[in-house]
Amino acid sequence: MSYQALARTWRPKTFAELVGQEHVVRALVNALDDERLHHAYLFTGTRGVGKTTIARILAKCLNCEAGITSTPCGKCSACEEIDSGRFVDLLEVDAASRTKVDDTRELLENVQYTPTRGRYKVYLIDEVHMLSNHSFNALLKTLEEPPPHVKFLLATTDPQKLPVTVLSRCLQFNLKRLPRSMIRERLDEVTRSEAIDSEPGALEQLAAAADGSMRDALSLLDQAAAYCSGRLMETEVRAMLGTIDQGAALRILQGLAVQDAPGLLATVADLDEMVPDYAAALDELALLIQKTALAQVAESVLDDLGSSADEIRRLAAEISPEDLQLFYQIALLGKRDLHLAPSARAGFEMTLLRMLAFRPADTGNERGRVAPVRTAGSSAKGTDTGGRKATAAHRDTAASVAQGPVSDAAPVAIQDLASWDAAVEKLRLSGAVRQLANHCQFRSVQGGVVYLLLDDAASHLQTAVLQEKFRQALSDKLGTEVRLRIELGRPDVETPAQRINREDLERQQAAEQSIESDPNVLAVQKAFDATIDPASIKPVSH
């Protein structure tokens, strides 16, 4: 007998065999048991999560010779013919290859006729979003008022492309991507049943590469069984997938922590001998950075990381949160631009060098800017022995580069807070923290507490994180720890934000008046019977 792919061999034939999608199964089982059956069902979700499988099981439930049931017998002629794809009253259509309106009309010509063998005539239309607009129009009337012996089962990966008139006539079920742990358990069951010897790490790699798709996981298992020829080894599966092991990602992040450029390049050279997929390598590095960042705010995440937990815990203590965020962003951008590099390795190396070359600038609690950390006297050789001291030194260099002249960082005294506009400028805030300060009105300072009134139109800025950053910036500039009390209300004096809006409006009005009174513009208007579009006028920024 010829070999059958694992994805087909292990395709569920009953709801009990289905892995995941409990929310869909429960609704369908209850509807079948109570015989509260809708005439049209729409199953949505990414590839390989069970849309067509559920539709076929539902077709068996409707046509099993034992009667309408949520547990079809699987032994009657109707069940066996549906499983083998030979049931005459189950019409499976691939909408991707039959998009024309004539195809749809031909399909629906026999809707009015009763089923030949089964209880219901079932139309299973896969990738239904590929139908043309004319095809949807041809389908719509039948979908709205089908004969009692007809059921429509629609499946799609892109429900946004379906007309709302179709969506409103269907019961919609959104199938979820399957979690990695669930796919891993299923692969373990399959390998044991198929007598495929495998390492746990190999199955973990296959489950991760499946990206939520059980069908993809079984297809990859088939491929790995052929590639490894006997036993599924983690190293061989990684080579097949083009991924790098977490040990290599850890060595890279360790090198970034201590600014060890020669060590990083040596690690890349070792990786290159395995001919890795460098896009997947950046994914693995980004994932490790994400785990390290999570460990800084919730150490409980380390419980699921096994042998690498101690190393990630050490890195979480050594690398600042700002550095991790910048590493993560650079990794994502590096993957996006990888295809533009002269070679994949060159793009990967430049991404790592970018992580070495820049650090978030931290001047007076100003976040979000990036400053270079190299100076004329610094070198990679001087950074591989300093550990955390090297990282701190580079961060100090970044701060000094970005700070600029000393006069820019003028101190703030308690009495300066009364002139709130000027005080906010001296604080050198940025981003959302600057917006919070701009929308506040200064009230008073009493006993080390700064009282402010926040415009209720900007209430969304009143968060614990922003207030703490604002408080810390004030404390740093005042040279003493202060507390903040921010109340919501309507300011009775102009806030910095209101002043900025007023000045912008005044500049816009002045620009419009200048254009409208310009003799050259007036001459053009007269000659061509033209009008001025106010939206096209922008004041010149100084």
Secondary structure, 3 states (H helix, E strand, C coil): CCCCCHHHHCCCCCHHHCCCCHHHHHHHHHHHHHCCCCCEEEEECCCCCCHHHHHHHHHHHHHCCCCCCCCCCCCCHHHHHHHHCCCCCEEEEECCCCCCHHHHHHHHCCCCCCCCCCCCEEEEEECHHHCCHHHHHHHHHHHHCCCCCEEEEEEECCHHHCCHHHHCCCEEEECCCCCHHHHHHHHHHHHHHCCCEECHHHHHHHHHHHCCCHHHHHHHHHHHHHHHCCEECHHHHHHHHCCCCHHHHHHHHHHHHCCCHHHHHHHHHHHHCCCCCHHHHHHHHHHHHHHHHHHHHCHHHHHHCHHHHHHHHHHHHHCCHHHHHHHHHHHHHHHHCHHHCCCHHHHHHHHHHHHHHEEECCECCECCCEEECCCCCCCHHHHCCCCHHHHHHHHHHHHHHHHCCHHHHCCCCHHHHHCHHHHHHHHCCCHHHHHHHHCEEEEEEECCEEEEEEEHHHHHHCCHHHHHHHHHHHHHHHCCCCEEEEEEECCCCCCHHHHHHHHHHHHHHHHHHHHHCCHHHHHHHHHHCCCCCHHHCCCCCC
